[in-house]
Amino acid sequence: MQHTDGSPRTYENAIKIIDSRRRQFRPKTATGAAEPLKRMPESSGTPDLRGAPSIVGMSEWLQMLGHSKNDINSLNVIHIAGTKGKGSTCAFTESFLRAHGQRTGFPRKTGMYTSPHLLAPEERIRINSKSLEPELFAKYFFEVYGRLPQLAKDYDPVGTVVERGPRYLQLFALFAFHVFIQEQVDLAILETHNGGEYDATNVVEKPMVTAITTLGMDHVDQLGPSIQNIAWHKSGIYKPGAVALSTTQDPDPAKVLRDRAEAVGEQVHSISDDERLPANALQLKVAVQRKNASLGAAAAQAFLDRRAPAQSHMLTEEDLRMGVQQWNWPGRFQIIADAQRTWFLDAAHNQLSVAIAAKWFAEAGAELDRFAVKTLVFSHISESRDTVGLLESLADGLKANGVEMSHVIFTTYDESDSSRSFSLPENAAAFCETWTKIFPKTKIWDEPTIERAVKRAKSIEGADATASVHTLITGSQHLVGPALRILELEKDTTP
């Protein structure tokens, strides 16, 4: 596929070009590194780096875009890594700073880069919490396209890293940097993709604030088999001169974070729950969200300490209250009420997060109706994760919290019949076997699309006409996003 300059410079064509930069598979060994890299600590069974690390090539491409290191550093970056809650923490940080700006006039304009997106690609790059409009998305993307000739062709792994150009996530990070520079934001909040040390976003040499959310076992094929390896990678965002923050961690990863911060001359500030946060806010009912909000508040205050005018650098209780009130992060602990049916959506996708989702479903469901019929819609398709183990962790969490599931619906990532590309996972039988061991009385359904899975869930009823039905949708952003779109569309079109 050739991308010629004669193609219309539309949003749709921008998305096609970005999608063409996806690689088909991850290399099994380290290849193509154009510069010496710091290795992660040796550990028994530690995998080698697979392919060229994402940070390789970023500096050169930024230079091709006309952006110097000083331009990037001048974005006043708040850099956030972690296993669970990165996106929520970014959104809380942004919301608190925006509330402060609404009250004091600073910051005037915030930028935020997160991934993956839930409903539309432009969600990844936000100005003052708003996704880029499609027209502005296209305008800025084709400015990037015009300066990186490598983008005129689909991604090809042949040649040097710089010659073959950025991959999908690298391109999105470059795009975000370009947007934030052009928009002259007062600060940029960046979420790492999955690691830290070798992440494409870690091209920032002088961030203002660095923060690490809850750590757990995820992406072990890339980051290592132990929690210490994962902590090492994540804490690669700590830099000399940048405030180093972390939410409370278990002792082993906490020690790694402390050691890595000290190695760059900084001290980690461990952040516990902020007592100034509103006690009864619905957005903070889930304990982990209060933890994320507390870290976000600390990151926001650290930024204000360094960049706000002296007379207005304190984040007040009113800023925190407004920040929580206006905070919005769809697909994370989201509840949608529909007559006698209530939908609980959370894009949990690792063993730590599905256990939290199970606890939330149990507690929030009990507050609404402890006798409701309980249903699950689940999908997770991955070569790098133990998908059966993920489902088992979810089932164990539900059981441990006293939830009895009446129905479970397994599906794919295809939204509808018109977009079908997935067959039901090869381990569908293992899903059924694993689930039945924990919930032997559950009725199990297999549906080939998310639309059909939602329709199946809608067909499930209680013992009588007054009984309510609670449906948990979880396992992946690729499931929750389309499910949310279907539910919102049906809600909008219902007479």
C-alpha positions as CSV (number, residue, x, y, z in Angstrom):
1,M,0.0,0.0,0.0
2,Q,1.5,3.3,-1.1
3,H,0.3,6.5,0.6
4,T,0.7,9.2,-2.1
5,D,0.7,12.9,-1.4
6,G,-2.3,13.1,-3.8
7,S,-4.6,11.3,-1.3
8,P,-7.2,13.6,0.4
9,R,-5.8,14.7,3.7
10,T,-8.8,13.6,5.6
11,Y,-9.3,12.2,9.1
12,E,-10.2,8.8,7.5
13,N,-7.0,8.7,5.5
14,A,-5.0,9.7,8.5
15,I,-6.4,6.7,10.5
16,K,-5.6,4.4,7.6
17,I,-2.0,5.5,7.5
18,I,-1.6,5.2,11.2
19,D,-3.1,1.7,11.2
20,S,-0.8,0.7,8.4
21,R,2.2,1.2,10.8
22,R,1.1,-1.8,13.0
23,R,3.6,-4.6,13.0
24,Q,2.1,-8.1,12.4
25,F,4.1,-9.8,15.1
26,R,6.6,-9.1,17.8
27,P,10.2,-10.3,17.1
28,K,11.4,-13.1,19.3
29,T,14.9,-11.6,19.9
30,A,16.6,-8.2,20.2
31,T,17.2,-6.6,16.9
32,G,17.9,-3.3,15.3
33,A,19.1,-1.3,18.3
34,A,20.8,1.7,16.9
35,E,22.4,2.8,20.2
36,P,23.7,1.1,23.4
37,L,20.9,0.4,25.8
38,K,21.0,-0.1,29.6
39,R,20.0,-3.7,30.3
40,M,17.5,-4.6,32.9
41,P,18.9,-6.5,35.9
42,E,19.6,-10.1,35.2
43,S,17.1,-12.5,36.8
44,S,16.6,-16.2,36.3
45,G,14.4,-16.7,33.3
46,T,14.5,-13.0,32.3
47,P,13.7,-12.7,28.5
48,D,15.9,-10.7,26.2
49,L,14.5,-7.5,24.7
50,R,12.3,-8.4,21.8
51,G,12.9,-6.4,18.7
52,A,14.2,-2.8,18.7
53,P,13.1,-1.1,21.9
54,S,10.4,1.5,21.3
55,I,12.6,4.4,22.4
56,V,15.1,3.7,19.6
57,G,14.6,6.2,16.7
58,M,12.4,8.6,18.6
59,S,15.0,11.3,18.9
60,E,15.8,11.2,15.2
61,W,12.2,11.3,14.2
62,L,11.5,14.2,16.5
63,Q,14.4,16.1,14.8
64,M,12.9,15.3,11.4
65,L,9.7,16.9,12.6
66,G,11.7,20.0,13.6
67,H,11.4,19.5,17.3
68,S,14.5,19.8,19.4
69,K,15.2,18.2,22.8
70,N,14.5,21.6,24.4
71,D,11.1,21.8,22.6
72,I,10.2,18.5,24.2
73,N,11.5,19.5,27.6
74,S,9.6,22.8,27.4
75,L,6.3,20.9,27.4
76,N,6.6,20.6,31.2
77,V,5.9,16.9,31.2
78,I,4.2,14.9,33.9
79,H,5.2,11.3,33.1
80,I,3.1,8.4,34.5
81,A,3.9,4.7,34.4
82,G,2.6,1.7,36.2
83,T,0.6,-1.5,35.8
84,K,-2.9,-0.6,36.9
85,G,-4.6,2.8,36.9
86,K,-2.2,4.8,34.6
87,G,-5.0,6.2,32.5
88,S,-7.2,7.1,35.4
89,T,-4.3,8.7,37.2
90,C,-3.5,10.8,34.1
91,A,-7.1,11.9,33.9
92,F,-7.2,12.8,37.6
93,T,-4.0,14.8,37.3
94,E,-5.3,16.7,34.3
95,S,-8.7,17.3,36.0
96,F,-7.2,18.7,39.1
97,L,-4.9,21.0,37.2
98,R,-7.7,22.1,34.9
99,A,-9.9,22.9,38.0
100,H,-7.0,24.9,39.4
101,G,-6.7,26.7,36.1
102,Q,-10.4,27.5,36.1
103,R,-10.0,29.1,39.5
104,T,-6.6,30.9,39.1
105,G,-5.9,31.2,35.3
106,F,-3.0,28.7,35.4
107,P,-2.6,26.4,33.7
108,R,-4.4,27.8,30.8
109,K,-4.2,24.8,28.5
110,T,-3.4,21.1,29.3
111,G,-2.3,18.4,27.0
112,M,-2.8,14.7,27.8
113,Y,-1.6,11.6,25.9
114,T,-3.0,8.1,26.9
115,S,-3.4,4.7,25.2
116,P,-5.1,2.7,24.1
117,H,-8.3,4.5,23.1
118,L,-11.7,3.2,24.0
119,L,-14.1,4.4,21.2
120,A,-12.0,6.5,18.8
121,P,-8.3,7.0,18.1
122,E,-8.4,10.8,18.7
123,E,-9.2,10.0,22.4
124,R,-5.5,9.4,22.8
125,I,-4.5,13.1,22.4
126,R,-6.5,15.6,24.4
127,I,-6.4,19.3,24.9
128,N,-8.1,20.5,28.1
129,S,-9.6,17.0,28.4
130,K,-11.3,17.2,25.0
131,S,-10.3,14.7,22.2
132,L,-8.9,16.4,19.1
133,E,-11.7,17.2,16.6
134,P,-11.4,15.0,13.5
135,E,-10.5,18.1,11.3
136,L,-7.7,19.2,13.7
137,F,-6.5,15.5,14.0
138,A,-6.1,15.4,10.2
139,K,-4.4,18.8,10.0
140,Y,-1.8,18.0,12.6
141,F,-1.3,14.4,11.4
142,F,-0.5,15.4,7.9
143,E,2.0,17.9,9.2
144,V,3.8,14.9,10.7
145,Y,3.2,12.9,7.6
146,G,4.8,15.5,5.4
147,R,8.0,15.5,7.4
148,L,8.5,11.8,7.8
149,P,8.8,10.3,4.3
150,Q,8.9,6.8,5.8
151,L,5.2,7.1,6.4
152,A,4.5,7.0,2.6
153,K,4.6,3.2,2.8
154,D,3.3,0.5,5.2
155,Y,5.5,-0.5,8.0
156,D,8.3,-2.8,6.8
157,P,10.7,-4.3,9.3
158,V,13.5,-4.3,6.8
159,G,16.3,-1.8,7.2
160,T,17.5,0.3,10.1
161,V,15.0,1.6,12.7
162,V,15.2,5.2,11.4
163,E,14.9,4.2,7.8
164,R,11.8,2.1,8.3
165,G,10.1,4.7,10.3
166,P,7.9,4.7,13.5
167,R,5.6,1.8,14.4
168,Y,2.0,2.4,15.4
169,L,2.6,3.5,19.1
170,Q,5.8,5.3,18.3
171,L,3.9,7.3,15.6
172,F,1.1,8.2,18.0
173,A,3.6,9.4,20.6
174,L,5.4,11.5,18.0
175,F,2.0,12.9,16.8
176,A,1.1,13.8,20.4
177,F,4.4,15.7,20.9
178,H,3.8,17.6,17.7
179,V,0.2,18.5,18.7
180,F,1.2,19.7,22.2
181,I,4.0,21.9,20.8
182,Q,1.8,23.4,18.1
183,E,-1.0,24.0,20.6
184,Q,1.4,25.6,23.1
185,V,0.1,23.7,26.1
186,D,1.3,24.7,29.6
187,L,2.0,21.1,30.4
188,A,1.7,17.7,28.9
189,I,0.7,14.6,30.8
190,L,2.1,11.4,29.2
191,E,1.1,7.8,29.9
192,T,3.7,5.2,29.0
193,H,2.6,2.4,26.7
194,N,3.5,-0.6,28.9
195,G,7.1,-0.2,30.2
196,G,9.2,2.8,31.1
197,E,12.9,2.5,30.5
198,Y,12.6,1.7,26.8
199,D,9.1,3.2,26.2
200,A,8.7,5.6,23.3
201,T,7.4,8.3,25.6
202,N,10.7,8.1,27.6
203,V,12.4,10.2,25.0
204,V,11.6,13.1,27.4
205,E,14.9,13.9,29.1
206,K,13.7,16.5,31.6
207,P,10.2,15.9,32.8
208,M,8.8,18.0,35.7
209,V,7.2,15.2,37.6
210,T,7.3,11.4,37.3
211,A,4.8,9.1,39.0
212,I,4.3,5.3,39.2
213,T,0.9,3.7,39.8
214,T,0.2,0.3,41.3
215,L,2.6,-2.4,40.1
216,G,1.7,-5.9,39.2
217,M,2.5,-8.8,37.0
218,D,1.8,-7.9,33.4
219,H,3.6,-7.9,30.0
220,V,6.0,-10.3,31.6
221,D,7.3,-11.5,28.2
222,Q,8.6,-8.0,27.6
223,L,9.4,-6.7,31.1
224,G,10.6,-9.8,32.9
225,P,9.3,-12.7,35.0
226,S,9.5,-11.0,38.4
227,I,7.9,-8.0,40.0
228,Q,11.4,-6.5,40.6
229,N,12.0,-6.6,36.8
230,I,8.7,-4.9,36.1
231,A,9.5,-2.2,38.8
232,W,12.9,-1.7,37.2
233,H,11.4,-1.0,33.8
234,K,8.6,1.2,35.1
235,S,11.0,3.3,37.2
236,G,13.1,4.1,34.1
237,I,11.0,7.2,33.9
238,Y,12.6,8.7,37.0
239,K,15.0,11.4,35.9
240,P,17.5,13.8,37.6
241,G,15.7,17.0,38.6
242,A,12.2,15.5,38.3
243,V,10.0,14.9,41.3
244,A,9.7,11.2,41.8
245,L,6.4,9.9,43.1
246,S,4.8,6.5,43.6
247,T,1.6,5.2,45.1
248,T,2.1,2.8,48.0
249,Q,3.7,-0.5,46.7
250,D,4.6,-3.9,48.1
251,P,8.1,-4.0,49.7
252,D,10.0,-5.7,46.9
253,P,9.0,-3.3,44.1
254,A,9.1,-0.4,46.4
255,K,12.8,-1.1,47.1
256,V,13.6,-1.2,43.4
257,L,11.8,2.2,42.9
258,R,13.8,3.7,45.7
259,D,17.1,2.4,44.4
260,R,16.5,3.6,40.8
261,A,15.4,7.0,42.0
262,E,18.5,7.4,44.2
263,A,20.6,6.4,41.2
264,V,19.5,9.6,39.5
265,G,19.8,11.7,42.6
266,E,16.1,11.7,43.6
267,Q,14.0,10.4,46.5
268,V,10.7,8.6,45.9
269,H,7.8,10.2,47.7
270,S,5.3,7.4,48.5
271,I,1.7,8.7,48.3
272,S,-1.0,7.4,50.5
273,D,-4.7,8.3,50.3
274,D,-5.3,12.1,50.3
275,E,-7.8,12.9,53.1
276,R,-8.8,16.1,51.4
277,L,-10.5,14.2,48.6
278,P,-14.3,14.3,48.9
279,A,-15.4,11.4,51.1
280,N,-18.7,10.4,49.4
281,A,-17.9,11.1,45.7
282,L,-19.3,8.3,43.4
283,Q,-16.1,8.5,41.3
284,L,-14.0,7.5,44.3
285,K,-16.2,4.6,45.6
286,V,-13.7,2.1,44.4
287,A,-10.7,2.1,46.7
288,V,-8.2,1.9,43.8
289,Q,-9.7,5.0,42.3
290,R,-9.1,6.9,45.5
291,K,-5.6,5.7,45.4
292,N,-5.2,6.9,41.8
293,A,-6.8,10.2,42.6
294,S,-4.4,10.7,45.5
295,L,-1.4,10.1,43.3
296,G,-2.9,12.4,40.7
297,A,-3.4,15.1,43.3
298,A,0.3,14.8,44.4
299,A,1.5,14.9,40.8
300,A,-0.6,18.0,40.2
301,Q,0.7,19.7,43.3
302,A,4.3,18.9,42.5
303,F,3.8,20.5,39.0
304,L,2.3,23.6,40.5
305,D,5.1,23.9,43.1
306,R,7.5,24.1,40.2
307,R,5.6,26.1,37.5
308,A,2.7,28.0,39.0
309,P,2.9,31.7,40.0
310,A,3.9,32.0,43.6
311,Q,0.6,33.5,44.7
312,S,-1.5,30.6,43.3
313,H,0.5,27.4,43.5
314,M,-1.6,25.5,46.1
315,L,-4.1,22.9,45.1
316,T,-7.1,23.7,47.3
317,E,-9.8,21.4,48.6
318,E,-12.1,23.2,46.1
319,D,-9.8,22.3,43.3
320,L,-9.9,18.7,44.4
321,R,-13.6,18.7,44.7
322,M,-14.1,20.2,41.3
323,G,-11.5,18.0,39.8
324,V,-13.2,14.9,41.0
325,Q,-16.6,16.2,40.0
326,Q,-15.6,16.9,36.4
327,W,-13.4,13.8,36.1
328,N,-14.6,11.4,33.4
329,W,-12.9,8.2,32.2
330,P,-15.4,6.0,30.3
331,G,-14.9,2.3,30.5
332,R,-13.3,2.4,34.0
333,F,-15.7,1.3,36.8
334,Q,-18.6,2.7,34.7
335,I,-22.2,2.0,35.5
336,I,-25.1,2.4,33.0
337,A,-28.6,1.9,34.2
338,D,-31.2,0.6,31.7
339,A,-34.7,0.0,33.2
340,Q,-34.3,-3.1,35.3
341,R,-30.9,-3.9,33.8
342,T,-27.7,-2.4,35.1
343,W,-24.4,-2.7,33.1
344,F,-21.0,-2.6,34.9
345,L,-18.1,-1.9,32.5
346,D,-14.4,-2.0,33.3
347,A,-11.6,-2.4,30.8
348,A,-9.6,-4.6,33.2
349,H,-7.1,-6.7,31.2
350,N,-4.6,-8.2,33.7
351,Q,-4.9,-10.4,36.7
352,L,-4.5,-7.5,39.2
353,S,-7.2,-5.4,37.5
354,V,-9.8,-8.1,37.0
355,A,-9.6,-9.0,40.7
356,I,-10.3,-5.3,41.5
357,A,-13.1,-5.3,38.9
358,A,-14.7,-8.4,40.6
359,K,-14.6,-6.7,44.0
360,W,-16.1,-3.5,42.5
361,F,-18.9,-5.5,40.8
362,A,-19.7,-7.3,44.1
363,E,-19.8,-4.2,46.2
364,A,-21.5,-1.8,43.8
365,G,-24.0,-4.5,42.8
366,A,-24.9,-5.2,46.5
367,E,-25.6,-1.5,47.1
368,L,-28.0,-1.4,44.2
369,D,-29.7,-4.9,44.5
370,R,-28.0,-7.8,46.3
371,F,-30.6,-10.2,44.8
372,A,-30.1,-9.3,41.2
373,V,-29.3,-12.0,38.6
374,K,-25.6,-11.8,37.8
375,T,-24.2,-12.1,34.3
376,L,-20.7,-11.8,32.8
377,V,-19.7,-10.8,29.2
378,F,-16.0,-11.6,28.8
379,S,-13.3,-11.6,26.1
380,H,-9.6,-11.5,26.1
381,I,-7.5,-12.5,23.0
382,S,-3.7,-12.2,23.5
383,E,-0.6,-14.1,22.5
384,S,1.4,-12.6,25.4
385,R,-1.0,-13.2,28.3
386,D,-2.3,-16.2,30.1
387,T,-5.9,-15.7,29.0
388,V,-7.2,-18.7,30.9
389,G,-5.4,-17.6,34.0
390,L,-6.9,-14.1,33.6
391,L,-10.4,-15.6,33.5
392,E,-9.6,-17.8,36.5
393,S,-8.5,-14.7,38.5
394,L,-11.8,-13.0,37.6
395,A,-13.8,-16.0,38.6
396,D,-11.9,-16.5,41.9
397,G,-12.4,-12.8,42.7
398,L,-16.1,-13.0,42.1
399,K,-16.4,-16.1,44.2
400,A,-14.3,-14.7,47.0
401,N,-16.6,-11.6,47.1
402,G,-19.7,-13.7,47.4
403,V,-21.0,-13.3,43.9
404,E,-22.9,-16.2,42.3
405,M,-22.9,-15.9,38.5
406,S,-26.0,-17.2,36.7
407,H,-24.8,-16.7,33.1
408,V,-21.4,-16.1,31.4
409,I,-21.1,-15.0,27.7
410,F,-17.8,-15.5,26.0
411,T,-17.2,-13.5,22.8
412,T,-14.5,-12.0,20.5
413,Y,-13.3,-8.4,19.7
414,D,-15.6,-8.1,16.7
415,E,-18.3,-5.5,17.2
416,S,-20.8,-6.8,14.7
417,D,-21.3,-9.4,11.9
418,S,-20.2,-6.8,9.3
419,S,-16.8,-6.4,11.0
420,R,-16.0,-10.1,11.8
421,S,-12.4,-11.0,11.6
422,F,-12.0,-13.1,14.8
423,S,-13.3,-16.6,15.4
424,L,-14.0,-17.6,19.0
425,P,-10.7,-18.1,20.8
426,E,-8.9,-21.4,20.4
427,N,-9.0,-21.8,24.2
428,A,-12.8,-21.3,24.4
429,A,-13.1,-24.9,25.6
430,A,-10.6,-24.1,28.3
431,F,-12.6,-21.0,29.3
432,C,-15.7,-23.2,29.8
433,E,-13.7,-25.8,31.8
434,T,-12.1,-23.2,34.0
435,W,-15.3,-21.3,34.6
436,T,-17.3,-24.5,35.4
437,K,-14.8,-25.5,38.1
438,I,-15.6,-22.4,40.0
439,F,-19.2,-21.8,39.0
440,P,-20.6,-25.2,38.1
441,K,-24.2,-24.0,37.8
442,T,-23.5,-21.2,35.4
443,K,-25.2,-21.2,32.0
444,I,-22.5,-20.6,29.4
445,W,-22.9,-19.0,26.0
446,D,-20.5,-18.4,23.1
447,E,-21.3,-15.5,20.9
448,P,-19.1,-14.5,17.8
449,T,-19.6,-10.7,18.1
450,I,-19.9,-8.2,20.9
451,E,-23.3,-7.0,19.4
452,R,-24.6,-10.5,19.8
453,A,-23.1,-10.9,23.3
454,V,-24.9,-7.7,24.4
455,K,-28.1,-8.9,22.8
456,R,-27.8,-12.2,24.6
457,A,-27.2,-10.4,27.9
458,K,-30.4,-8.4,27.2
459,S,-32.4,-11.6,26.8
460,I,-31.5,-12.9,30.3
461,E,-34.2,-12.3,32.8
462,G,-34.8,-12.9,36.5
463,A,-37.2,-15.3,38.1
464,D,-40.1,-12.7,37.8
465,A,-40.8,-9.5,36.0
466,T,-39.6,-7.3,38.9
467,A,-36.1,-9.0,39.2
468,S,-33.1,-6.9,38.1
469,V,-30.2,-8.1,36.1
470,H,-26.6,-7.0,36.7
471,T,-24.1,-7.6,33.8
472,L,-20.4,-7.2,34.2
473,I,-18.5,-6.5,30.9
474,T,-14.7,-6.9,31.3
475,G,-11.5,-8.4,30.0
476,S,-10.2,-5.9,27.5
477,Q,-10.6,-2.4,26.1
478,H,-11.3,-4.1,22.8
479,L,-14.4,-5.5,24.4
480,V,-15.5,-2.7,26.6
481,G,-15.2,0.1,24.0
482,P,-17.5,-1.5,21.4
483,A,-19.9,-2.7,24.1
484,L,-20.2,0.9,25.4
485,R,-20.8,2.2,21.9
486,I,-23.6,-0.3,21.4
487,L,-25.2,0.4,24.7
488,E,-25.0,4.2,24.3
489,L,-26.4,3.9,20.7
490,E,-29.3,1.8,21.8
491,K,-29.9,4.2,24.7
492,D,-30.0,7.2,22.3
493,T,-32.3,5.5,19.8
494,T,-34.8,4.1,22.3
495,P,-38.1,5.9,22.1
